Amino acid sequence: MKVKFFLGLLILLFTFSLAYGGERQLTFEWEQEASDLPENGGDLDHWELFSTTDNALPFDQWKKEGDVPYSGPPPFDADFNILAPDGVETNFWFKMTAVDDAGNSSQPSDVQEGAPTLIDFKPPPAPVITDSSYNNQTKTVTLTWTQADPDGDVTSWKVFESETAGGPYTDIGAGTSPFTHNLPPGATGKWRYYVVVAFDNDGNFSPNSNEIAVKLSMGVPFNLRVTVQAQ
């Protein structure tokens, strides 16, 4: 039996494992000779995936990632969660074997090299809202914040608003400091509460910033008339 193997879509999602570091889900795709398939009289039972971070190792020292049972005609593909050192840039090499119903394995497929992994699960620090203001004429709230960025990877911020202290909050958009938000008609005379969240270039997001309360002041009526009556 002979299996033709190639990597499909890389890095579909990231998860985190405290015990093992980073866990990366990869999709693998491969082809199998038609004569090996059970519907064609072949004796294929399943495939096995192997990986290594040291391509100089002999194949019998590669790590077995798991089995894929034969379940029907092509195309053939499967997802595997590949454990990688957290925060370390590591190349992976992969091979597959086909196994028949008697437990005999084929020769390994051609090697496929995975993309380097540099896994970052560290969220950025929370922003700090330092100032706020409300313009009653334009009905706009302006927020100003600062951002600590020890890793140099903060790329964006989102602002969240609530009519209640402590939330729940509504996403009112992304932007940079100073951020200006146009309030809907009829929003004067109430309080609004705001927090800001920072995002880095790996999709990690910070905790909420400090919450800041903004008083939407009542406007002065234009047609107010005061009459003073003599006693």
C-alpha positions as CSV (number, residue, x, y, z in Angstrom):
1,M,0.0,0.0,0.0
2,K,1.1,3.5,-0.7
3,V,-0.2,6.7,0.8
4,K,0.3,10.2,-0.8
5,F,0.2,12.8,2.0
6,F,0.1,16.5,2.1
7,L,-0.8,19.2,4.6
8,G,-4.1,21.0,4.1
9,L,-5.3,24.1,5.9
10,L,-2.8,25.1,8.7
11,I,-3.6,26.7,12.0
12,L,-7.4,26.5,12.1
13,L,-7.6,27.4,15.8
14,F,-5.5,27.8,18.9
15,T,-6.2,26.4,22.3
16,F,-4.1,26.4,25.5
17,S,-2.9,23.6,27.7
18,L,-1.2,24.5,31.0
19,A,0.5,21.1,31.2
20,Y,1.9,20.8,27.8
21,G,2.3,24.4,26.5
22,G,0.6,25.2,23.1
23,E,-1.9,23.0,21.3
24,R,-2.3,23.7,17.6
25,Q,-5.0,22.2,15.4
26,L,-3.9,21.3,11.9
27,T,-5.9,19.8,9.1
28,F,-4.2,17.1,7.1
29,E,-5.2,15.8,3.7
30,W,-3.9,12.7,1.8
31,E,-4.6,10.3,-1.1
32,Q,-4.6,6.5,-1.2
33,E,-4.2,4.2,-4.1
34,A,-7.7,3.1,-5.3
35,S,-6.8,-0.6,-5.3
36,D,-6.2,-0.4,-1.5
37,L,-9.7,0.7,-0.7
38,P,-12.2,-1.9,0.6
39,E,-14.8,-1.1,-1.9
40,N,-12.3,-2.0,-4.6
41,G,-11.3,-5.3,-2.9
42,G,-8.4,-3.8,-1.0
43,D,-7.7,-4.4,2.7
44,L,-7.1,-0.9,4.0
45,D,-8.2,-0.5,7.6
46,H,-6.8,2.9,8.9
47,W,-4.0,5.4,8.7
48,E,-1.5,6.5,11.3
49,L,0.0,10.0,11.7
50,F,3.5,10.6,13.0
51,S,5.4,13.8,13.9
52,T,8.8,15.0,15.0
53,T,10.5,18.2,15.8
54,D,13.9,16.7,14.8
55,N,13.8,15.5,11.2
56,A,17.2,13.7,11.7
57,L,15.6,11.1,14.0
58,P,14.9,7.7,12.5
59,F,11.2,7.1,11.7
60,D,10.8,4.6,14.5
61,Q,11.5,7.4,17.0
62,W,8.8,9.7,15.7
63,K,5.8,10.4,17.9
64,K,2.5,8.8,16.9
65,E,-0.2,11.5,16.9
66,G,-3.1,9.1,16.3
67,D,-5.2,6.9,14.0
68,V,-7.7,7.8,11.3
69,P,-10.1,4.9,10.6
70,Y,-11.2,4.3,7.0
71,S,-14.8,5.5,6.7
72,G,-15.5,5.9,3.1
73,P,-14.3,7.0,-0.3
74,P,-12.1,10.1,-0.8
75,P,-11.4,12.9,-0.2
76,F,-9.5,11.9,3.0
77,D,-8.7,14.5,5.7
78,A,-8.6,14.8,9.4
79,D,-7.8,17.3,12.2
80,F,-5.2,16.7,14.8
81,N,-4.3,18.7,17.9
82,I,-0.5,19.0,17.8
83,L,1.2,19.8,21.1
84,A,4.0,22.4,20.7
85,P,6.3,24.1,23.2
86,D,4.7,27.2,24.5
87,G,6.5,30.4,23.3
88,V,9.1,28.5,21.3
89,E,9.5,28.6,17.5
90,T,9.5,25.0,16.4
91,N,9.3,23.3,13.0
92,F,7.3,20.1,12.8
93,W,7.7,17.2,10.2
94,F,4.9,14.7,9.5
95,K,4.5,11.4,7.8
96,M,1.6,8.9,7.5
97,T,1.3,5.2,7.1
98,A,-1.5,3.0,5.8
99,V,-2.4,-0.1,7.9
100,D,-4.3,-3.1,6.5
101,D,-6.9,-5.2,8.4
102,A,-4.1,-7.6,9.5
103,G,-2.2,-4.9,11.2
104,N,0.5,-4.5,8.5
105,S,1.8,-1.0,7.9
106,S,2.9,0.5,4.7
107,Q,6.1,2.4,4.2
108,P,5.9,6.0,5.5
109,S,4.6,8.6,3.1
110,D,6.8,11.5,1.9
111,V,7.6,13.9,4.7
112,Q,5.6,17.1,5.1
113,E,6.9,20.1,7.0
114,G,4.5,22.2,9.1
115,A,4.8,25.9,9.5
116,P,6.9,27.3,12.3
117,T,5.0,27.6,15.5
118,L,5.3,30.7,17.7
119,I,2.4,30.4,20.1
120,D,1.5,33.5,22.2
121,F,-1.3,33.2,24.7
122,K,-0.2,36.1,26.9
123,P,-2.9,38.8,27.0
124,P,-1.9,42.5,27.0
125,P,-2.3,44.6,30.1
126,A,-5.6,46.4,30.6
127,P,-5.8,50.0,29.3
128,V,-6.3,52.8,31.8
129,I,-8.9,55.4,31.1
130,T,-7.5,58.7,32.2
131,D,-10.1,61.2,31.1
132,S,-13.6,61.6,29.8
133,S,-15.8,64.4,28.7
134,Y,-19.3,65.0,27.3
135,N,-20.3,67.7,24.7
136,N,-23.9,68.6,25.2
137,Q,-24.1,70.4,21.9
138,T,-22.8,67.6,19.7
139,K,-24.1,64.8,22.0
140,T,-20.7,63.1,22.0
141,V,-18.6,61.4,24.7
142,T,-14.8,61.5,24.4
143,L,-12.6,59.0,26.2
144,T,-8.8,59.1,26.6
145,W,-6.7,56.2,27.8
146,T,-3.1,55.0,28.2
147,Q,-1.8,51.6,27.3
148,A,1.2,49.7,28.7
149,D,2.7,47.4,26.0
150,P,5.6,45.4,27.4
151,D,5.6,43.0,24.5
152,G,5.1,45.6,21.8
153,D,2.2,43.7,20.2
154,V,-0.9,45.7,21.0
155,T,-2.7,46.5,17.8
156,S,-6.2,47.7,18.6
157,W,-8.8,48.6,21.2
158,K,-12.5,48.2,21.6
159,V,-14.8,50.5,23.7
160,F,-17.8,49.1,25.6
161,E,-20.7,51.1,27.0
162,S,-23.4,50.4,29.6
163,E,-26.3,52.2,31.2
164,T,-25.6,50.4,34.4
165,A,-22.4,50.5,36.5
166,G,-20.6,47.2,36.1
167,G,-22.3,46.2,32.9
168,P,-23.6,44.4,30.9
169,Y,-21.7,46.3,28.3
170,T,-22.3,46.8,24.6
171,D,-19.5,47.0,22.0
172,I,-19.7,50.5,20.5
173,G,-16.7,50.2,18.2
174,A,-12.9,50.0,17.7
175,G,-10.7,53.0,17.8
176,T,-7.7,54.7,19.3
177,S,-7.3,57.3,22.1
178,P,-8.9,59.8,22.1
179,F,-12.1,58.0,21.2
180,T,-15.3,59.9,20.3
181,H,-18.7,58.3,20.5
182,N,-21.9,59.8,19.1
183,L,-24.9,59.2,21.4
184,P,-28.3,58.4,20.1
185,P,-31.1,61.1,20.3
186,G,-32.8,61.3,23.7
187,A,-29.8,60.1,25.6
188,T,-29.3,63.2,27.7
189,G,-30.0,63.4,31.4
190,K,-28.5,59.9,32.1
191,W,-25.3,58.3,33.1
192,R,-23.1,56.1,30.8
193,Y,-20.4,53.7,31.9
194,Y,-17.4,52.8,29.7
195,V,-14.5,50.3,29.7
196,V,-11.8,49.7,27.1
197,V,-10.2,46.4,26.0
198,A,-6.9,46.0,24.2
199,F,-6.1,43.4,21.6
200,D,-2.7,42.1,20.4
201,N,-1.6,40.7,17.0
202,D,-2.3,37.1,18.1
203,G,-5.9,37.8,19.0
204,N,-5.4,37.9,22.8
205,F,-7.4,40.5,24.6
206,S,-6.8,42.3,27.9
207,P,-9.0,42.4,30.9
208,N,-11.4,45.4,31.0
209,S,-9.9,48.7,31.8
210,N,-11.1,50.7,34.8
211,E,-14.7,51.7,34.4
212,I,-15.4,55.4,34.0
213,A,-18.8,57.1,34.5
214,V,-19.9,59.9,32.3
215,K,-22.8,62.2,33.2
216,L,-24.9,63.3,30.2
217,S,-25.8,66.7,31.4
218,M,-29.3,68.2,30.7
219,G,-29.3,71.0,28.1
220,V,-30.7,74.4,28.9
221,P,-34.2,74.9,27.4
222,F,-34.1,77.5,24.6
223,N,-37.7,78.8,25.2
224,L,-37.6,79.1,29.0
225,R,-39.5,82.1,30.2
226,V,-39.5,83.3,33.8
227,T,-42.3,85.5,35.1
228,V,-41.9,87.2,38.5
229,Q,-45.2,88.3,40.0
230,A,-45.4,91.1,42.5
231,Q,-46.5,90.2,46.0
